[in-house]
Amino acid sequence: MLTVVPLDLLSDLFGNVGNITQIAFTLLFILLFFGFGQKLQMRQSKDLTLKTVKEIGKPTSDPMPQLNVLMEQFLITPVDMDPSGIVSKFDHLLDVHEMKFKEDVHRIAPSADPAQLNNLSNLVEASWALNTIYRIIRHFYLLGKKTNSIFNIIQLQALLPLIMQEAEAYLGAARAFAEGQPIGDGIGPLVASRLMKDKSQRKVEKDVIVAETTMEDRRIIALKAEGPGGNVGKPGDAIRSLIEENGGKVSMVVMIDAALKFEGENSGEVSEGIGAAIGGIGTERFKIEEEATKNKIPVRKEILEAGEKVIERIKSLIVERSKPGDTIIVAGIGNTIGIGQ
């Protein structure tokens, strides 16, 4: 006996199977990204941090409990209802936070020298960032499940590609910090180190090295964070001190820093602008802008990702914008990990 199944029934059957398959793949995608993506990167970073701390710091006890405490640290920003004096408050908080953070890292890595301690601090900070990303993603994922809100999940899914890129960048930075390798943010210190090579160097302010040289009959004062450990120093305080040392007689401040490129742009392109080229929360930038404004010093910024082009750009810049005999400050801004003086 031959049974004929209506086409519309087959269509409904396979249509339902298709819908079920689509739902299953969607749930699998969400589970993999929300449940394992950031968690895997966070675990990799934490394992790398633990391994590096044990190899370099040689702790006498298991550092994992203290490392977990470091992963949960946070900074409480000052009250900004009255903005007067908030920069100095931020500056003080950041100094205290950095000092305590390095003391905590030194406690779990007692054998690390100052350069290694800076690298380990950067490594722990990268792991902290990945841990924070994981906690936020987990929070909204579980919140969406708890409230049965598909819209929370959809919004999170839409942002996942960007979040994953950021997490991968942090993981790559963690590997560089663990090995003490230079990173893209080191272009400023790299250029400054070339200018101060074989020159007499001295330390000014916190973790900042200064050397004097000449270029095109101009007096150049080059500065960078003290390397080769992962360090950014206090360039704002250093530039302020140098301007005061020279009685305000500084013709120009040239700042060299790395910048993120837009999609479609080539790495290594050089951009020139006006203003203080420095990232962070803004305290160092405020100091530089305040001192430059007070002494009417033009501040040029060079945002670049290719060291060889920088020196030539600086030469043409000082020829165009200054006179022979002028004093010019060239500040290499950025993390000097893997880059000495």
Sequence and secondary structure as in RCSB ss.txt:
>XXXX:A:sequence
MLTVVPLDLLSDLFGNVGNITQIAFTLLFILLFFGFGQKLQMRQSKDLTLKTVKEIGKPTSDPMPQLNVLMEQFL
ITPVDMDPSGIVSKFDHLLDVHEMKFKEDVHRIAPSADPAQLNNLSNLVEASWALNTIYRIIRHFYLLGKKTNSI
FNIIQLQALLPLIMQEAEAYLGAARAFAEGQPIGDGIGPLVASRLMKDKSQRKVEKDVIVAETTMEDRRIIALKA
EGPGGNVGKPGDAIRSLIEENGGKVSMVVMIDAALKFEGENSGEVSEGIGAAIGGIGTERFKIEEEATKNKIPVR
KEILEAGEKVIERIKSLIVERSKPGDTIIVAGIGNTIGIGQ
>XXXX:A:secstr
      HHHHHHHHHHHHHHHHHHHHHHHHIIIIIIIHHHHHHHHHHHHHHHIIIII  SS  HHHHHHHHT   
     SS TTHHHHHHHHHHHHHHHHHHHHHHH TT  HHHHHHHHHHHHHHHHHHHHHHHHHHHHHHHHHTT H
HHHHHHHHHHHHHHHHHHHHHHHHHHHHHT   GGGHHHHHHHHHTTTS EEEETTTEEEEEEEETTEEEEEEEE
  SSS    HHHHHHHHHHHTTT   EEEEEE     TT  TT  EEEES    SSSHHHHHHHHHHHHTT  EE
EEE S HHHHHHHHHHHHHHH  TT EEEEEE S  TT   
